[in-house]
Amino acid sequence: MLVESDRTRIVLSGEVDADLGAELAEATAEAERQGLPIEVDAHHVTFMDSSGVAFLARLSIRSAHRVRLLRVPPTVRFLLEVTRIGELLDVEGDAPAS
């Protein structure tokens, strides 16, 4: 998590699953405490399960600002569409092809 003067940025990478539950809960709580707009960079996410989707939903519900999801890989974009969580977020840009 990177806290700047005008926003909080959370960078996700690798597999975002139940094994990260504690870290995702901590990131949610810290972002909420900051009270700044939140950006989530998903560029390096290779897999996401319902834990990651729930994390994004929690952020969007708890933030006073609309959460921005940046550089979204196809696997994450698919989950956002299927679960409709993408409607709660500002989804901006696809991850560049590797």
Backbone bond lengths (Angstrom), bond angles and torsions (degrees), N, CA, C in turn:
res aa  C-N    CA-C-N  psi(-1)  N-CA   C-N-CA  omega(-1)  CA-C   N-CA-C  phi
1 M - - - 1.449 - - 1.518 108.27 -
2 L 1.315 114.92 132.75 1.458 122.31 177.38 1.521 107.91 -116.73
3 V 1.321 116.45 122.20 1.465 120.46 178.73 1.519 107.73 -105.46
4 E 1.315 116.26 119.21 1.455 122.60 178.04 1.518 107.97 -110.42
5 S 1.315 117.21 177.55 1.457 119.95 -176.41 1.523 112.84 -66.79
6 D 1.351 116.84 -26.74 1.457 119.34 -175.35 1.521 114.87 -118.88
7 R 1.334 118.10 1.23 1.462 120.20 -179.25 1.523 111.19 -167.86
8 T 1.323 113.87 162.57 1.461 122.11 172.08 1.520 106.72 -112.78
9 R 1.333 116.35 129.84 1.465 120.47 178.67 1.527 108.54 -115.87
10 I 1.315 114.78 127.12 1.457 122.05 175.60 1.519 106.84 -108.64
11 V 1.320 116.88 126.30 1.454 122.09 -179.28 1.518 108.27 -107.46
12 L 1.331 115.31 120.48 1.454 121.68 177.78 1.525 109.07 -103.25
13 S 1.337 116.00 145.04 1.458 119.06 176.36 1.521 109.95 -152.74
14 G 1.321 114.69 157.37 1.460 120.51 178.36 1.515 111.63 71.61
15 E 1.324 114.99 -143.48 1.459 121.84 -178.95 1.526 109.89 -90.22
16 V 1.314 116.04 118.88 1.467 121.59 178.20 1.518 105.81 -101.97
17 D 1.340 114.33 99.04 1.460 120.09 -174.85 1.523 110.17 -143.25
18 A 1.323 116.16 -169.15 1.467 122.06 -175.26 1.530 112.73 -58.23
19 D 1.337 117.57 -26.68 1.464 120.23 178.91 1.527 112.22 -63.36
20 L 1.317 117.09 -20.57 1.468 121.53 179.58 1.526 112.58 -98.19
21 G 1.317 117.06 9.66 1.465 121.03 -174.98 1.514 114.58 -49.57
22 A 1.329 116.97 -48.31 1.471 120.37 -178.49 1.523 111.23 -65.41
23 E 1.324 117.14 -42.33 1.459 120.78 179.92 1.527 111.57 -66.40
24 L 1.324 116.79 -38.79 1.466 120.04 178.36 1.525 111.20 -66.86
25 A 1.331 117.01 -39.73 1.467 120.80 177.42 1.523 110.39 -64.35
26 E 1.330 116.66 -40.77 1.460 121.14 178.59 1.531 110.89 -65.12
27 A 1.322 116.78 -42.55 1.466 120.64 178.56 1.527 110.89 -63.33
28 T 1.329 116.68 -40.29 1.468 120.54 177.80 1.523 110.70 -61.63
29 A 1.322 116.43 -47.38 1.465 120.81 -178.75 1.527 111.19 -63.15
30 E 1.333 116.90 -43.62 1.463 119.98 -179.08 1.529 111.25 -66.72
31 A 1.321 117.57 -42.11 1.463 120.86 178.11 1.522 110.43 -62.44
32 E 1.316 116.15 -39.85 1.466 120.40 178.69 1.534 110.40 -64.51
33 R 1.334 117.20 -41.53 1.472 121.08 178.90 1.526 111.51 -62.27
34 Q 1.326 117.31 -36.31 1.466 120.79 -178.64 1.522 111.75 -66.54
35 G 1.331 117.09 -34.75 1.459 121.01 177.65 1.523 114.69 70.89
36 L 1.320 117.39 14.05 1.457 122.41 -179.62 1.530 110.13 -97.88
37 P 1.324 117.60 164.27 1.465 118.75 171.86 1.530 109.72 -57.96
38 I 1.323 115.64 145.96 1.469 121.35 -175.54 1.519 109.90 -113.89
39 E 1.339 114.62 133.33 1.460 122.21 171.26 1.522 107.19 -117.53
40 V 1.328 115.85 138.66 1.461 120.90 175.52 1.521 107.13 -119.33
41 D 1.331 116.33 117.73 1.463 121.89 178.27 1.528 107.40 -93.35
42 A 1.328 115.87 114.60 1.470 121.23 -176.46 1.527 112.22 -105.27
43 H 1.311 117.17 12.28 1.461 123.11 -173.32 1.531 114.07 -47.45
44 H 1.312 118.08 -42.95 1.465 121.72 -173.22 1.529 113.77 -101.15
45 V 1.319 117.95 17.35 1.473 120.60 178.16 1.528 108.70 -76.94
46 T 1.332 115.70 125.84 1.465 120.99 179.38 1.518 112.44 -103.13
47 F 1.337 116.35 -18.93 1.465 121.81 -179.41 1.521 107.64 -157.67
48 M 1.327 116.53 143.50 1.460 120.47 174.75 1.516 108.22 -144.32
49 D 1.334 115.66 131.83 1.465 120.02 175.67 1.525 109.08 -109.20
50 S 1.302 116.09 -166.23 1.468 120.67 -176.54 1.527 112.73 -61.58
51 S 1.325 117.70 -24.19 1.465 120.16 177.12 1.523 110.77 -64.18
52 G 1.316 116.91 -41.24 1.456 120.96 177.90 1.518 112.08 -68.45
53 V 1.325 115.96 -40.08 1.462 120.65 177.56 1.528 109.54 -63.26
54 A 1.322 116.83 -43.70 1.470 121.24 178.62 1.530 110.79 -63.02
55 F 1.324 116.93 -38.27 1.467 121.65 177.05 1.526 110.56 -59.39
56 L 1.320 116.54 -47.73 1.467 120.47 179.54 1.527 111.11 -63.88
57 A 1.321 116.90 -39.46 1.466 120.66 178.13 1.530 110.71 -64.16
58 R 1.338 116.86 -44.56 1.471 120.60 178.60 1.519 110.98 -60.26
59 L 1.335 116.30 -45.77 1.465 118.98 178.61 1.519 111.05 -57.48
60 S 1.328 116.18 -45.63 1.470 119.68 -176.03 1.520 111.88 -66.21
61 I 1.312 117.34 -33.76 1.460 121.32 -179.00 1.523 111.48 -76.37
62 R 1.330 116.64 -38.31 1.461 120.84 -174.22 1.524 114.38 -86.24
63 S 1.314 117.24 -20.63 1.461 119.91 -177.00 1.529 110.39 -78.48
64 A 1.310 115.15 140.93 1.462 120.32 175.78 1.527 110.75 -75.48
65 H 1.324 116.34 -13.17 1.462 123.10 -179.39 1.528 109.10 -118.00
66 R 1.299 116.14 158.29 1.461 120.08 176.49 1.528 108.92 -71.22
67 V 1.322 117.52 128.77 1.466 123.53 -177.62 1.529 109.47 -77.19
68 R 1.332 115.69 135.90 1.467 121.82 176.91 1.522 109.07 -102.54
69 L 1.315 116.97 128.91 1.460 123.11 175.85 1.519 106.90 -107.25
70 L 1.332 116.39 120.49 1.452 122.08 -172.31 1.526 111.85 -109.27
71 R 1.330 115.55 149.27 1.463 124.27 171.98 1.529 111.80 47.77
72 V 1.294 114.74 66.98 1.465 122.36 -170.09 1.530 111.15 -89.91
73 P 1.345 117.46 121.11 1.467 119.63 176.72 1.532 111.20 -72.48
74 P 1.334 117.81 158.18 1.471 121.40 -176.91 1.532 114.34 -54.61
75 T 1.326 118.18 -37.92 1.469 119.59 -178.74 1.524 111.48 -63.87
76 V 1.325 116.26 -39.15 1.468 120.43 179.15 1.527 110.03 -73.19
77 R 1.319 116.71 -41.63 1.464 120.30 178.99 1.536 110.24 -58.21
78 F 1.323 116.53 -41.37 1.467 120.88 178.37 1.530 110.35 -59.36
79 L 1.331 117.48 -46.59 1.470 120.92 179.32 1.528 111.52 -62.42
80 L 1.311 116.99 -39.05 1.470 120.77 179.36 1.523 110.74 -62.69
81 E 1.318 115.88 -38.94 1.460 120.16 -179.93 1.527 111.85 -72.50
82 V 1.323 116.70 -44.66 1.467 121.09 -177.44 1.526 111.39 -65.95
83 T 1.323 116.23 -41.91 1.471 120.17 -177.43 1.527 112.49 -87.13
84 R 1.322 116.48 -12.61 1.462 124.35 -177.19 1.529 113.20 67.15
85 I 1.321 117.11 12.77 1.464 121.04 175.39 1.525 109.82 -64.84
86 G 1.332 116.60 -28.71 1.458 120.24 178.48 1.516 113.23 -56.25
87 E 1.338 117.54 -23.88 1.460 121.12 178.16 1.529 112.17 -69.36
88 L 1.325 116.55 -20.18 1.461 121.46 -179.52 1.521 112.85 -89.36
89 L 1.341 116.61 -9.38 1.455 122.23 -172.90 1.533 110.29 -121.87
90 D 1.318 115.93 158.95 1.459 120.85 167.62 1.519 106.06 -93.33
91 V 1.317 117.08 106.16 1.461 121.81 -177.76 1.514 107.73 -94.46
92 E 1.333 115.09 119.65 1.464 119.98 -173.54 1.520 110.71 -126.47
93 G 1.304 115.95 111.22 1.460 122.03 171.73 1.505 114.88 81.63
94 D 1.326 112.85 148.22 1.452 121.31 174.80 1.517 108.13 -95.22
95 A 1.330 115.19 152.32 1.455 119.19 173.60 1.517 108.48 -67.52
96 P 1.331 118.13 140.05 1.455 119.42 177.84 1.525 110.64 -62.13
97 A 1.314 116.82 146.83 1.470 121.07 178.86 1.521 108.72 -66.78
98 S 1.319 114.97 141.68 1.481 119.56 -179.70 1.501 110.65 -84.03
